[in-house]
Amino acid sequence: MTQRVRAWSSLSGIVFVVLAVLGPSFLFGGPTDSSPAKMAAYYRSSSHRTSFHIGWLLSGIGLFLLIWFVASVRDRIAMHERTDPTGGTVLSTIATIGGAAFVAVALVVIGTADGIKTMSDDTFQHLVYSGVIHGANDSAYMMLVSGGAAMAAFIFAVSLAIFAFGLLPRWIGWFGILAGVAALLSLFFFTMLLWLLWIAVASIALFMRARVSPAM
C-alpha cells in the first residue's frame, strides 16, 4: 500500500503542472488596465466571475496535489538519508520547507486574486473598483514571484539529493540547477515555465522509479 501511495503521489506533480497552467488562464484572465467603464462591464458579469471561480478551484486542486508531490519527494530523499553514514537530514528538511512555503504563498495568491476580482457580487449595485483589481493583480504577481525563492530551495534540495544519492538520473539534477535559478528569477514570467517543466519531468521520473524500485 505504501509503495502504491508513493508511486501515485510522485505522479501528482505532473497533474499540478497541468492545473498550474490551466487554472491561472481562467483566474488571471480579463482586463487589468482598461478604462474604468470597460473594467466595470467585464467584472460585473456573472459569467466572468464564474470563470474566475473555476480558475481558483483548478489552481487550488493543483496546489493540493503539489503537497502530495512534495511529500513524496521528501519521503524518497529521507529514505536515502537514513542509509547515509553521516545521518544528515538537511536536504529533506529544505525540500519540505521550500515546497510547503511555496504552496502557502500560492494559496494566498489565488485567494486574493479570486476574492478581489469577484467582490462585485457582494458590493452595493455590483460596483467594480478598477483600481483595486489592478492592484490585486500586481500584488498577486509579486507574491507569486517572491514565492519563487521557496520553490528554488525545494528544487535545489532535490537536485543535490540526486547528485548525492542517485535519486534520479544526473541530468535531471543538472536540469534542476537551471530550474532553481529560473525560480529565483520568476519576476520574468517565462522562467516559471522552466521550473514547471522540471517538476513535470521529475514527477514522471519519480513515478517510473517508484513503480520498479522496492521500498528501502
Secondary structure, DSSP 4 states (H G I P E B T S, - for coil): -HHHHHHHHHHHHHHHHHHHHHHHHHHT-S-SSS-HHHHHHHHT-HHHHHHHHHHHHHHHHHHHHHHHHHHHHHHHHHHHHHHSTT---HHHHHHHHHHHHHHHHHHHHHHHHHHHHTGGGGSGGG---HHHHHHHHHHHHHHHHHHHHHHHHHHHHHHHHHHHH-SS-HHHHHHHHHHHHHHHTTTSHHHHHHHHHHHHHHHHHHHHHHHHSPP-
